[in-house]
Amino acid sequence: MPFIRFRGFTGHQLEEVVPKITEQMSLTSNIPQERIKAERYDVQALTPSPASIEIVMFQRDQEIHNRIASSIYVILVEAGLPDVHIFFSILEPTLYYKQGKPLTDYPLN
């Protein structure tokens, strides 16, 4: 489970890039592709705001985060979408709950 959340994009814009982004993120972060969730948020901007991609995931080495952001940017540029902000929201395993229990209560698999 990381979540990739797209804001300020149309569904049409994402059709081509989402499969490439999830595949690249899977390879870079060593997470099975089927665990990566992608969502498009329809928001009403109240002030001028660029399109953005928020990646919600557990902490990795800084180099991994850098490679994820860089590879996403390359995919976006190739699709003609260069003006996008990319940022991470880091989850804390002790504050992530599954079935009402902290994730730390579950064995790693």
Disulfide bonds with the S-S distance in Angstrom:
none
